Amino acid sequence: RLIQTGLINPQALGRKYESELHANEIVLLAYYIASVNIENTYHSVMGEDKAYKPFGGICLTDTFQLGEGSDQFDECLPKNSERVKRQKNLPVRVIIGNPPYSVGQKSANDNAQNQKYEHLDARIEETYAAETTAILKNSLYDSYIKAFRWSSDRLDNEKGGIIAFVSNGSWLDGNALNGFRKCLEKEFSGIYVFNLRGNCRTQGELRRKEAGNVFGLGSRTPIAITVLVKNPKKAAEITINENGTKNYAYKAEIQYYQVPDYLSREEKLALCSKYGSIFSLPFKNITPDSHGDWLTQRSTVFESFIPLEPDKKFNKTSKSLFSLNVVGVCSSRDAFVYNFSKKQVESNVRKTINFYNEQREKYYTAHKIDPKLKAEDFVDLTSGKVIWTVNLKNYLTSNRI
């Protein structure tokens, strides 16, 4: 698409195609399809009389893994590994994409947890999570939030750059994401948001106002186009670390526009075509409050109310109504342990216990033959008789009755 738009003039396209454009894909089939599409587009723009040139800027890799210090395909794909190392050593000024939206597995039985990235998760913890006031911070580790964090860190602080994402728009007003919004204000000089809305997880009049999703049935979340600009010349403050590197602190100018109520998918797409460029949008300036609220800003009167819970766990000096704050009962298997019938609950729990013990005994026997056998690779996740949480797998591994 970038090549097709004509944003890159023909005189520069050859150079950029050979050395300045990069793309990553982790799924093998999608990797080959992307390669073919990019190469065909380039040659159709440049003309058939030009000699064929393969696109050397695409890598079969997990983009997030690039910041972890290793390439997962080092040994088996040496040429691909060379491309990955070359990309890691090059400066990146513009990052565009449609990052994945996965929150995580719906059930422990899915056995499909999000990939863990030690360095990236640590960066989120010390930035977005450190700034948020929410107790539950799981949404800060959604894949699309990780994409923002990885991209922000990938840009060169001294040269600046641009990030442009089509992503889940829940971050705009999510309570747990106020720390994320605060960090964006500090890390970028300009923020431009085109909110296409389309949240399917609402109901009633609000659902009708959100109306069509630009991805149709492909997404149930609101969609937003976000452009983040890091311009070192507009930094509010510059500090120098002990190692001599510069830190740039910004006070972002935030420009926001959302589509009107009740627009269908087709009407929203037509609106995108009409404006054509983010510079044509009728933006309005947003001034966030001290809580990191952008769209719906809380009233300061709320702060004068008596808090329901202490600001810290087990804080006996707190003037809150309750001295404790806990998540509550988290069974992770409500379908088995809750029922209107006492007999049915007893029956369900008995079946769960019996099935767990059957699996435990079988695993214990199999583990003697193969000591490397992991519980998650052995247990039956499809029986519907138990939810295999992390703790339960640990019990099975330790042969706990």
C-alpha positions as a Markdown table, in Angstrom:
| # | Residue | x | y | z |
|---|---|---|---|---|
| 1 | Arg | 0.0 | 0.0 | 0.0 |
| 2 | Leu | 2.8 | 2.4 | 0.8 |
| 3 | Ile | 4.3 | 1.8 | -2.6 |
| 4 | Gln | 0.9 | 2.1 | -4.4 |
| 5 | Thr | 0.0 | 5.4 | -2.8 |
| 6 | Gly | 2.7 | 7.3 | -4.6 |
| 7 | Leu | 4.0 | 8.9 | -1.4 |
| 8 | Ile | 7.4 | 7.8 | -2.4 |
| 9 | Asn | 8.5 | 9.5 | -5.7 |
| 10 | Pro | 9.8 | 7.2 | -8.5 |
| 11 | Gln | 13.3 | 8.7 | -8.2 |
| 12 | Ala | 13.6 | 7.5 | -4.6 |
| 13 | Leu | 11.5 | 4.3 | -4.8 |
| 14 | Gly | 14.3 | 2.1 | -6.1 |
| 15 | Arg | 16.7 | 3.1 | -3.3 |
| 16 | Lys | 14.1 | 2.8 | -0.6 |
| 17 | Tyr | 12.9 | -0.6 | -2.0 |
| 18 | Glu | 16.4 | -2.0 | -1.8 |
| 19 | Ser | 17.6 | -0.6 | 1.5 |
| 20 | Glu | 15.1 | 1.5 | 3.4 |
| 21 | Leu | 11.8 | -0.4 | 3.5 |
| 22 | His | 11.3 | -3.2 | 6.0 |
| 23 | Ala | 8.5 | -5.7 | 6.8 |
| 24 | Asn | 8.2 | -8.5 | 9.3 |
| 25 | Glu | 5.9 | -11.5 | 9.4 |
| 26 | Ile | 5.9 | -14.6 | 11.7 |
| 27 | Val | 3.4 | -16.8 | 9.8 |
| 28 | Leu | 5.2 | -18.6 | 7.0 |
| 29 | Leu | 2.4 | -18.6 | 4.4 |
| 30 | Ala | 1.6 | -14.9 | 5.1 |
| 31 | Tyr | 5.4 | -14.2 | 4.8 |
| 32 | Tyr | 5.5 | -15.6 | 1.2 |
| 33 | Ile | 2.2 | -13.9 | 0.3 |
| 34 | Ala | 3.6 | -10.5 | 1.5 |
| 35 | Ser | 6.8 | -11.0 | -0.4 |
| 36 | Val | 5.0 | -11.7 | -3.6 |
| 37 | Asn | 2.6 | -8.8 | -3.1 |
| 38 | Ile | 5.4 | -6.3 | -2.4 |
| 39 | Glu | 7.5 | -7.4 | -5.3 |
| 40 | Asn | 4.6 | -7.4 | -7.8 |
| 41 | Thr | 3.5 | -3.9 | -6.6 |
| 42 | Tyr | 7.0 | -2.5 | -6.9 |
| 43 | His | 7.6 | -3.8 | -10.4 |
| 44 | Ser | 4.1 | -2.7 | -11.6 |
| 45 | Val | 4.9 | 0.8 | -10.4 |
| 46 | Met | 8.4 | 0.9 | -11.8 |
| 47 | Gly | 7.4 | -0.6 | -15.2 |
| 48 | Glu | 7.9 | -4.1 | -16.7 |
| 49 | Asp | 11.1 | -3.0 | -18.5 |
| 50 | Lys | 12.9 | -2.9 | -15.2 |
| 51 | Ala | 14.9 | -6.0 | -14.2 |
| 52 | Tyr | 13.4 | -8.2 | -11.6 |
| 53 | Lys | 14.5 | -7.4 | -8.0 |
| 54 | Pro | 13.5 | -9.5 | -5.0 |
| 55 | Phe | 12.5 | -7.6 | -1.9 |
| 56 | Gly | 15.3 | -8.1 | 0.6 |
| 57 | Gly | 13.7 | -6.1 | 3.4 |
| 58 | Ile | 11.2 | -8.7 | 4.6 |
| 59 | Cys | 12.0 | -11.0 | 7.6 |
| 60 | Leu | 10.4 | -14.1 | 8.9 |
| 61 | Thr | 10.4 | -13.1 | 12.5 |
| 62 | Asp | 8.4 | -12.2 | 15.6 |
| 63 | Thr | 8.8 | -8.4 | 15.6 |
| 64 | Phe | 8.5 | -8.2 | 19.4 |
| 65 | Gln | 11.3 | -10.8 | 19.7 |
| 66 | Leu | 13.7 | -8.4 | 18.0 |
| 67 | Gly | 14.0 | -6.4 | 21.2 |
| 68 | Glu | 14.7 | -9.4 | 23.3 |
| 69 | Gly | 18.3 | -9.9 | 22.1 |
| 70 | Ser | 17.9 | -13.1 | 20.0 |
| 71 | Asp | 16.5 | -14.4 | 16.7 |
| 72 | Gln | 14.4 | -17.5 | 17.0 |
| 73 | Phe | 15.4 | -18.7 | 13.4 |
| 74 | Asp | 19.2 | -18.2 | 13.8 |
| 75 | Glu | 20.3 | -21.7 | 12.9 |
| 76 | Cys | 17.7 | -23.0 | 10.5 |
| 77 | Leu | 17.4 | -19.9 | 8.3 |
| 78 | Pro | 20.8 | -18.2 | 8.2 |
| 79 | Lys | 19.9 | -15.8 | 5.3 |
| 80 | Asn | 16.8 | -14.7 | 7.1 |
| 81 | Ser | 18.8 | -14.3 | 10.2 |
| 82 | Glu | 21.2 | -11.9 | 8.3 |
| 83 | Arg | 18.2 | -9.8 | 7.3 |
| 84 | Val | 17.0 | -9.7 | 10.8 |
| 85 | Lys | 20.4 | -8.6 | 12.2 |
| 86 | Arg | 20.7 | -6.0 | 9.4 |
| 87 | Gln | 17.2 | -4.5 | 10.3 |
| 88 | Lys | 18.1 | -4.4 | 14.0 |
| 89 | Asn | 21.2 | -2.4 | 13.3 |
| 90 | Leu | 19.5 | 0.2 | 11.0 |
| 91 | Pro | 17.8 | 3.4 | 12.2 |
| 92 | Val | 14.0 | 3.3 | 11.9 |
| 93 | Arg | 12.2 | 6.6 | 11.4 |
| 94 | Val | 8.6 | 5.5 | 10.5 |
| 95 | Ile | 6.7 | 2.5 | 11.8 |
| 96 | Ile | 3.3 | 1.7 | 10.4 |
| 97 | Gly | 1.0 | -1.2 | 10.8 |
| 98 | Asn | -2.2 | -2.9 | 12.1 |
| 99 | Pro | -1.0 | -4.6 | 15.3 |
| 100 | Pro | -2.8 | -7.7 | 16.7 |
| 101 | Tyr | -5.6 | -7.1 | 19.1 |
| 102 | Ser | -5.3 | -10.3 | 21.2 |
| 103 | Val | -6.1 | -9.9 | 24.9 |
| 104 | Gly | -5.2 | -13.4 | 25.9 |
| 105 | Gln | -6.9 | -16.8 | 26.2 |
| 106 | Lys | -10.6 | -16.9 | 27.2 |
| 107 | Ser | -10.0 | -20.0 | 29.3 |
| 108 | Ala | -7.0 | -21.8 | 30.7 |
| 109 | Asn | -8.1 | -24.8 | 28.7 |
| 110 | Asp | -7.4 | -23.0 | 25.5 |
| 111 | Asn | -3.7 | -23.4 | 26.3 |
| 112 | Ala | -3.0 | -20.3 | 24.2 |
| 113 | Gln | -1.4 | -17.7 | 26.4 |
| 114 | Asn | 0.1 | -14.7 | 24.9 |
| 115 | Gln | 3.9 | -15.0 | 24.2 |
| 116 | Lys | 6.0 | -13.7 | 27.0 |
| 117 | Tyr | 8.6 | -11.1 | 26.2 |
| 118 | Glu | 10.9 | -10.4 | 29.2 |
| 119 | His | 12.3 | -7.1 | 28.1 |
| 120 | Leu | 9.2 | -5.7 | 26.5 |
| 121 | Asp | 7.0 | -6.7 | 29.5 |
| 122 | Ala | 9.5 | -5.1 | 31.8 |
| 123 | Arg | 9.4 | -1.8 | 29.8 |
| 124 | Ile | 5.5 | -1.8 | 30.0 |
| 125 | Glu | 5.8 | -2.4 | 33.8 |
| 126 | Glu | 8.2 | 0.5 | 34.3 |
| 127 | Thr | 6.3 | 2.9 | 32.1 |
| 128 | Tyr | 2.6 | 2.3 | 31.4 |
| 129 | Ala | 1.9 | 0.2 | 34.5 |
| 130 | Ala | 3.9 | 2.5 | 36.8 |
| 131 | Glu | 1.8 | 5.5 | 35.7 |
| 132 | Thr | -1.7 | 3.9 | 35.9 |
| 133 | Thr | -3.9 | 4.1 | 39.0 |
| 134 | Ala | -5.8 | 0.9 | 38.2 |
| 135 | Ile | -5.5 | -2.2 | 40.4 |
| 136 | Leu | -6.0 | -4.7 | 37.5 |
| 137 | Lys | -3.5 | -4.0 | 34.8 |
| 138 | Asn | -3.9 | -7.0 | 32.5 |
| 139 | Ser | -5.1 | -4.9 | 29.6 |
| 140 | Leu | -1.7 | -3.1 | 29.5 |
| 141 | Tyr | -0.2 | -6.3 | 28.2 |
| 142 | Asp | -2.5 | -6.7 | 25.3 |
| 143 | Ser | -0.7 | -7.3 | 22.0 |
| 144 | Tyr | -1.6 | -3.9 | 20.5 |
| 145 | Ile | -0.3 | -2.1 | 23.6 |
| 146 | Lys | 2.9 | -4.0 | 23.3 |
| 147 | Ala | 3.2 | -2.8 | 19.7 |
| 148 | Phe | 3.0 | 0.8 | 20.9 |
| 149 | Arg | 5.6 | 0.2 | 23.5 |
| 150 | Trp | 8.0 | -1.7 | 21.2 |
| 151 | Ser | 7.6 | 1.0 | 18.5 |
| 152 | Ser | 8.1 | 3.9 | 20.9 |
| 153 | Asp | 11.4 | 2.3 | 22.1 |
| 154 | Arg | 12.5 | 1.5 | 18.5 |
| 155 | Leu | 12.5 | 5.1 | 17.3 |
| 156 | Asp | 15.7 | 7.0 | 17.7 |
| 157 | Asn | 15.3 | 9.6 | 20.4 |
| 158 | Glu | 17.7 | 12.1 | 18.9 |
| 159 | Lys | 16.4 | 11.8 | 15.3 |
| 160 | Gly | 12.8 | 11.3 | 16.2 |
| 161 | Gly | 10.2 | 9.6 | 14.0 |
| 162 | Ile | 6.6 | 8.7 | 13.4 |
| 163 | Ile | 4.3 | 5.8 | 14.4 |
| 164 | Ala | 1.1 | 5.2 | 12.5 |
| 165 | Phe | -1.2 | 2.4 | 13.7 |
| 166 | Val | -4.7 | 1.2 | 12.9 |
| 167 | Ser | -5.6 | -0.4 | 16.2 |
| 168 | Asn | -8.0 | -1.3 | 18.9 |
| 169 | Gly | -9.4 | 2.1 | 20.1 |
| 170 | Ser | -10.2 | 1.0 | 23.7 |
| 171 | Trp | -7.1 | 2.7 | 25.0 |
| 172 | Leu | -8.8 | 6.1 | 24.4 |
| 173 | Asp | -11.0 | 5.9 | 27.5 |
| 174 | Gly | -10.1 | 2.7 | 29.3 |
| 175 | Asn | -9.7 | 3.2 | 33.0 |
| 176 | Ala | -6.7 | 0.9 | 33.3 |
| 177 | Leu | -5.0 | 2.6 | 30.4 |
| 178 | Asn | -4.7 | 6.1 | 31.9 |
| 179 | Gly | -1.0 | 5.3 | 32.5 |
| 180 | Phe | -0.6 | 4.5 | 28.9 |
| 181 | Arg | -2.1 | 7.8 | 27.8 |
| 182 | Lys | 0.1 | 9.7 | 30.3 |
| 183 | Cys | 3.2 | 8.1 | 28.8 |
| 184 | Leu | 2.1 | 9.0 | 25.2 |
| 185 | Glu | 1.9 | 12.6 | 26.3 |
| 186 | Lys | 5.4 | 12.5 | 27.7 |
| 187 | Glu | 7.0 | 10.5 | 24.9 |
| 188 | Phe | 5.7 | 12.3 | 21.8 |
| 189 | Ser | 5.5 | 15.9 | 20.7 |
| 190 | Gly | 2.3 | 15.4 | 18.6 |
| 191 | Ile | -0.6 | 12.9 | 18.8 |
| 192 | Tyr | -3.3 | 12.7 | 16.1 |
| 193 | Val | -6.3 | 10.3 | 16.7 |
| 194 | Phe | -9.0 | 9.5 | 14.2 |
| 195 | Asn | -11.6 | 7.5 | 16.2 |
| 196 | Leu | -13.7 | 5.3 | 13.9 |
| 197 | Arg | -15.6 | 3.8 | 16.8 |
| 198 | Gly | -17.7 | 0.7 | 16.1 |
| 199 | Asn | -17.6 | -0.9 | 19.6 |
| 200 | Cys | -19.7 | -4.0 | 19.4 |
| 201 | Arg | -19.4 | -4.7 | 23.1 |
| 202 | Thr | -22.0 | -2.1 | 24.1 |
| 203 | Gln | -25.7 | -2.3 | 24.0 |
| 204 | Gly | -28.8 | -0.2 | 23.7 |
| 205 | Glu | -28.6 | 3.4 | 22.4 |
| 206 | Leu | -24.8 | 3.5 | 22.9 |
| 207 | Arg | -24.5 | 0.5 | 20.6 |
| 208 | Arg | -26.6 | 2.1 | 18.0 |
| 209 | Lys | -24.4 | 5.3 | 18.2 |
| 210 | Glu | -21.2 | 3.2 | 17.8 |
| 211 | Ala | -22.8 | 1.6 | 14.7 |
| 212 | Gly | -20.7 | -0.1 | 12.0 |
| 213 | Asn | -17.2 | -1.4 | 12.5 |
| 214 | Val | -14.8 | -0.6 | 9.6 |
| 215 | Phe | -13.6 | -4.3 | 9.7 |
| 216 | Gly | -17.1 | -5.6 | 9.6 |
| 217 | Leu | -17.4 | -8.9 | 11.5 |
| 218 | Gly | -13.6 | -9.1 | 11.7 |
| 219 | Ser | -13.5 | -7.1 | 14.9 |
| 220 | Arg | -15.8 | -6.3 | 17.9 |
| 221 | Thr | -13.6 | -3.6 | 19.3 |
| 222 | Pro | -13.6 | 0.1 | 18.5 |
| 223 | Ile | -11.1 | 1.1 | 15.8 |
| 224 | Ala | -8.8 | 4.1 | 15.9 |
| 225 | Ile | -6.1 | 5.4 | 13.5 |
| 226 | Thr | -3.3 | 6.9 | 15.6 |
| 227 | Val | -0.3 | 8.9 | 14.4 |
| 228 | Leu | 2.4 | 9.7 | 17.0 |
| 229 | Val | 5.1 | 12.2 | 16.2 |
| 230 | Lys | 8.4 | 12.4 | 18.0 |
| 231 | Asn | 10.1 | 15.7 | 17.1 |
| 232 | Pro | 13.2 | 16.3 | 19.3 |
| 233 | Lys | 13.1 | 20.0 | 18.3 |
| 234 | Lys | 9.8 | 20.4 | 20.2 |
| 235 | Ala | 11.0 | 18.7 | 23.4 |
| 236 | Ala | 9.8 | 20.3 | 26.6 |
| 237 | Glu | 12.9 | 19.2 | 28.5 |
| 238 | Ile | 16.2 | 17.4 | 27.6 |
| 239 | Thr | 18.3 | 15.6 | 30.1 |
| 240 | Ile | 21.5 | 13.6 | 29.7 |
| 241 | Asn | 22.1 | 10.2 | 31.3 |
| 242 | Glu | 25.4 | 9.1 | 32.9 |
| 243 | Asn | 26.3 | 7.2 | 29.7 |
| 244 | Gly | 25.9 | 10.4 | 27.7 |
| 245 | Thr | 22.6 | 9.6 | 26.0 |
| 246 | Lys | 19.8 | 12.2 | 25.9 |
| 247 | Asn | 16.3 | 11.8 | 27.3 |
| 248 | Tyr | 13.6 | 13.9 | 25.7 |
| 249 | Ala | 10.5 | 14.8 | 27.7 |
| 250 | Tyr | 7.5 | 16.1 | 25.7 |
| 251 | Lys | 4.2 | 17.8 | 26.4 |
| 252 | Ala | 2.2 | 16.4 | 23.5 |
| 253 | Glu | -0.2 | 18.5 | 21.5 |
| 254 | Ile | -3.2 | 16.1 | 21.1 |
| 255 | Gln | -5.5 | 16.4 | 18.1 |
| 256 | Tyr | -8.7 | 14.3 | 18.1 |
| 257 | Tyr | -11.6 | 13.6 | 15.8 |
| 258 | Gln | -14.3 | 11.0 | 16.0 |
| 259 | Val | -16.8 | 10.0 | 13.4 |
| 260 | Pro | -20.4 | 11.1 | 14.0 |
| 261 | Asp | -23.0 | 8.8 | 15.6 |
| 262 | Tyr | -25.0 | 6.1 | 13.8 |
| 263 | Leu | -22.6 | 5.8 | 10.8 |
| 264 | Ser | -22.6 | 2.4 | 9.0 |
| 265 | Arg | -19.3 | 0.7 | 8.0 |
| 266 | Glu | -19.7 | 1.9 | 4.4 |
| 267 | Glu | -20.3 | 5.5 | 5.5 |
| 268 | Lys | -17.2 | 5.4 | 7.7 |
| 269 | Leu | -15.0 | 4.1 | 4.9 |
| 270 | Ala | -16.5 | 6.7 | 2.6 |
| 271 | Leu | -15.5 | 9.3 | 5.2 |
| 272 | Cys | -11.9 | 8.0 | 5.2 |
| 273 | Ser | -11.8 | 8.3 | 1.4 |
| 274 | Lys | -13.3 | 11.8 | 1.5 |
| 275 | Tyr | -10.6 | 13.2 | 3.9 |
| 276 | Gly | -7.8 | 11.2 | 2.2 |
| 277 | Ser | -5.2 | 12.5 | 4.6 |
| 278 | Ile | -4.9 | 12.9 | 8.3 |
| 279 | Phe | -4.1 | 16.6 | 7.6 |
| 280 | Ser | -7.6 | 17.1 | 6.2 |
| 281 | Leu | -9.5 | 16.0 | 9.3 |
| 282 | Pro | -11.4 | 18.6 | 11.4 |
| 283 | Phe | -9.4 | 17.9 | 14.6 |
| 284 | Lys | -10.1 | 19.5 | 17.9 |
| 285 | Asn | -7.5 | 20.0 | 20.5 |
| 286 | Ile | -7.6 | 17.9 | 23.7 |
| 287 | Thr | -6.2 | 18.9 | 27.1 |
| 288 | Pro | -5.9 | 15.9 | 29.4 |
| 289 | Asp | -6.5 | 16.2 | 33.1 |
| 290 | Ser | -4.1 | 15.2 | 35.8 |
| 291 | His | -5.6 | 11.7 | 35.9 |
| 292 | Gly | -4.8 | 11.0 | 32.3 |
| 293 | Asp | -8.4 | 11.3 | 31.1 |
| 294 | Trp | -8.8 | 12.4 | 27.5 |
| 295 | Leu | -12.4 | 12.0 | 26.3 |
| 296 | Thr | -14.5 | 11.7 | 29.5 |
| 297 | Gln | -12.8 | 13.6 | 32.2 |
| 298 | Arg | -13.7 | 12.9 | 35.8 |
| 299 | Ser | -15.0 | 15.5 | 38.2 |
| 300 | Thr | -12.7 | 16.7 | 40.9 |
| 301 | Val | -15.6 | 16.6 | 43.4 |
| 302 | Phe | -15.2 | 12.8 | 43.4 |
| 303 | Glu | -11.9 | 13.2 | 45.2 |
| 304 | Ser | -13.7 | 14.7 | 48.2 |
| 305 | Phe | -15.8 | 11.6 | 48.8 |
| 306 | Ile | -15.0 | 9.0 | 51.4 |
| 307 | Pro | -13.1 | 6.2 | 49.6 |
| 308 | Leu | -14.6 | 2.7 | 49.7 |
| 309 | Glu | -11.2 | 1.1 | 49.8 |
| 310 | Pro | -7.7 | 2.1 | 51.1 |
| 311 | Asp | -5.2 | 3.4 | 48.6 |
| 312 | Lys | -2.8 | 0.6 | 49.7 |
| 313 | Lys | -3.6 | -2.9 | 50.7 |
| 314 | Phe | -4.1 | -3.4 | 54.5 |
| 315 | Asn | -3.5 | 0.3 | 55.1 |
| 316 | Lys | -4.8 | 0.7 | 58.7 |
| 317 | Thr | -4.4 | 4.5 | 58.7 |
| 318 | Ser | -6.7 | 4.9 | 55.7 |
| 319 | Lys | -10.0 | 6.8 | 56.2 |
| 320 | Ser | -11.8 | 4.4 | 53.8 |
| 321 | Leu | -15.0 | 2.6 | 54.6 |
| 322 | Phe | -13.2 | -0.8 | 54.3 |
| 323 | Ser | -9.8 | -1.6 | 55.6 |
| 324 | Leu | -9.1 | -4.4 | 53.1 |
| 325 | Asn | -9.2 | -4.6 | 49.3 |
| 326 | Val | -9.3 | -8.0 | 47.6 |
| 327 | Val | -10.2 | -9.2 | 44.1 |
| 328 | Gly | -12.9 | -11.4 | 45.5 |
| 329 | Val | -13.6 | -15.1 | 44.9 |
| 330 | Cys | -11.9 | -16.2 | 41.7 |
| 331 | Ser | -12.7 | -19.8 | 41.2 |
| 332 | Ser | -11.5 | -19.9 | 37.6 |
| 333 | Arg | -14.1 | -22.7 | 37.2 |
| 334 | Asp | -17.5 | -21.0 | 38.0 |
| 335 | Ala | -19.4 | -23.4 | 35.7 |
| 336 | Phe | -18.4 | -26.3 | 38.0 |
| 337 | Val | -18.7 | -24.8 | 41.5 |
| 338 | Tyr | -21.8 | -22.5 | 41.1 |
| 339 | Asn | -25.3 | -23.8 | 40.7 |
| 340 | Phe | -28.8 | -23.3 | 42.0 |
| 341 | Ser | -28.8 | -27.0 | 43.0 |
| 342 | Lys | -26.6 | -28.2 | 45.8 |
| 343 | Lys | -26.7 | -31.7 | 44.5 |
| 344 | Gln | -25.6 | -30.6 | 41.1 |
| 345 | Val | -22.6 | -28.7 | 42.6 |
| 346 | Glu | -21.6 | -31.7 | 44.6 |
| 347 | Ser | -21.9 | -33.9 | 41.5 |
| 348 | Asn | -19.8 | -31.5 | 39.3 |
| 349 | Val | -17.1 | -31.1 | 41.9 |
| 350 | Arg | -16.9 | -34.8 | 42.4 |
| 351 | Lys | -16.5 | -35.4 | 38.7 |
| 352 | Thr | -13.8 | -32.7 | 38.5 |
| 353 | Ile | -11.9 | -34.2 | 41.4 |
| 354 | Asn | -12.1 | -37.7 | 40.0 |
| 355 | Phe | -11.0 | -36.6 | 36.5 |
| 356 | Tyr | -8.1 | -34.6 | 38.0 |
| 357 | Asn | -6.9 | -37.7 | 39.9 |
| 358 | Glu | -7.2 | -39.9 | 36.8 |
| 359 | Gln | -5.0 | -37.4 | 34.9 |
| 360 | Arg | -2.6 | -37.1 | 37.8 |
| 361 | Glu | -2.1 | -40.8 | 38.0 |
| 362 | Lys | -1.6 | -41.2 | 34.2 |
| 363 | Tyr | 0.8 | -38.3 | 34.2 |
| 364 | Tyr | 2.8 | -39.7 | 37.1 |
| 365 | Thr | 3.2 | -43.0 | 35.2 |
| 366 | Ala | 4.0 | -41.3 | 31.9 |
| 367 | His | 6.5 | -38.9 | 33.6 |
| 368 | Lys | 8.5 | -41.8 | 34.9 |
| 369 | Ile | 9.0 | -42.9 | 31.2 |
| 370 | Asp | 9.7 | -39.4 | 29.9 |
| 371 | Pro | 11.0 | -37.0 | 32.6 |
| 372 | Lys | 10.8 | -34.1 | 30.2 |
| 373 | Leu | 7.1 | -34.4 | 29.7 |
| 374 | Lys | 5.2 | -31.2 | 30.6 |
| 375 | Ala | 1.8 | -31.1 | 32.2 |
| 376 | Glu | 0.3 | -28.8 | 29.5 |
| 377 | Asp | 1.4 | -31.2 | 26.8 |
| 378 | Phe | -0.2 | -34.2 | 28.5 |
| 379 | Val | -3.5 | -33.2 | 30.1 |
| 380 | Asp | -6.8 | -33.5 | 28.3 |
| 381 | Leu | -8.0 | -30.0 | 27.6 |
| 382 | Thr | -11.1 | -31.0 | 25.7 |
| 383 | Ser | -12.9 | -33.2 | 28.3 |
| 384 | Gly | -15.0 | -30.3 | 29.7 |
| 385 | Lys | -14.6 | -31.9 | 33.1 |
| 386 | Val | -12.0 | -29.5 | 34.6 |
| 387 | Ile | -10.4 | -26.1 | 33.9 |
| 388 | Trp | -6.7 | -26.5 | 33.8 |
| 389 | Thr | -5.4 | -23.4 | 35.6 |
| 390 | Val | -1.7 | -22.8 | 36.3 |
| 391 | Asn | -2.0 | -23.9 | 39.9 |
| 392 | Leu | -3.9 | -27.1 | 39.0 |
| 393 | Lys | -1.1 | -28.0 | 36.5 |
| 394 | Asn | 1.5 | -27.4 | 39.2 |
| 395 | Tyr | -0.5 | -29.7 | 41.6 |
| 396 | Leu | -0.5 | -32.4 | 38.9 |
| 397 | Thr | 3.2 | -32.0 | 38.3 |
| 398 | Ser | 4.0 | -32.4 | 42.0 |
| 399 | Asn | 1.5 | -35.3 | 42.2 |
| 400 | Arg | -0.6 | -33.5 | 44.8 |
| 401 | Ile | -3.8 | -35.2 | 45.7 |
